[in-house]
Amino acid sequence: MADSNFIDYVKFCSRSGAGGAGSLHFRREKHVPKGGPDGGDGGRGGHIILRGNAQLWTLLHLKYKKHVIAEAGKPGEGGRRKGRDGKDIILEVPLGTVAKDAETFETRFEITEDGQEVVLTRGGRGGLGNDHFKSATNQAPHYAQPGEEGIEEWIILELKLLADIGLVGFPNAGKSTLLSSLSAAKPEIADYPFTTLVPNLGVVAYRDDRSFVMADIPGIIEGAAEGKGLGLRFLRHIERNPLLLFMVPADAPSIREAYQVLLGELERYNPELLDKKRLLAISKADMLDEELMEEMKRELPDDVPSLFISSVSGYQLEQLKDLIWNTIHA
């Protein structure tokens, strides 16, 4: 997932097809000069449909699609022949895609399963032919319904990455290094803040051919919930993770305070995030000796399971995977 190719937000105009008009037609044959109404119904206008695709990880393929227009339904014909329905347009999207109204920002629905299809913008209904309007008192109706107009609306698609565990921490806390150590993901890593500019996903192999998915989002800074730094834009990616792994480096002035700041940013962004299961990993523990580690344990938060780790030396990474797996499936 290259930086330039990760697109998690698109906005476009969605226009469904208009319904075809019903037919105003009367049966006329050589030996049936007054056969009565036989106008067929118009076809339905094409829908705009979203379909989940587990092979997609980004909305890049929709980035330049500013207008999506479905086909109109065909009009009905004589002989009670129904007009052809307009062709639907199916947009394939990654799992975790949320569809919103661009004007009200109201959430319409979310795509969470492979192959799941939901109508985004419904096509207009076809009009009824005059055959439907005959009665005992009106045996030759000179009326047929016009087709219903299609709908034109602006839509926002937002992607929320689907992962079992989301990494939460300040820039340069070692999140990308941990992801690269535990999985085959190769995020950019460097010794300066904001190396990670887009979310990264990695599949972590566990015992007995089991695995879980880990998401690394750009680092959070104090004030991220108010729009500072990069955190606000990507915080939505951890809304779907059942477990959050907070990472604080061992050289932080106060691990407890750093953890509380991170927790506060999540609460300001979405208080429901505090209902998720949480773990705390103190990274870069290879800088510590046993005595200092024991001393620091007394200063750790009491309300979250914690573990000292080192992604470089591999210290307690297996124990971390055990803790993650057991917490997810508790």
PyMOL commands that set and color helices and strands:
alter all, ss='L'
color gray80, all
select helices_A, chain A and resi 3-5+60-62+130-133+175-182+207-209+224-226+231-238+255-269+271-275+285-287+290-297+317-328
alter helices_A, ss='H'
color red, helices_A
select strands_A, chain A and resi 9-15+48-52+67-69+89-93+97-101+107-111+117-121+152-159+165-169+200-205+211-216+243-249+277-283+306-308
alter strands_A, ss='S'
color yellow, strands_A
deselect
rebuild
show_as cartoon
